């Protein structure tokens, strides 16, 4: 039976594998379309914009996740501090 940390590691590896598989497949598809498209390479510009949006979404989700973890840590520290103060004040 797998422990929680092993499950988390496998889940993260699978997520990275799915992410990079999608990214490589999407890039290959758009590159093929760009090669076959017109002189202006409209599809390459679309690929560029989609890439910028994707990077901004990933960066935003990392920032939101990091902030949430930090809030939990601060709340835990405050709870421990309050518990210690209550213990010291009880006669």
Helices and strands as residue ranges (DSSP letters): H 4-36, H 42-89
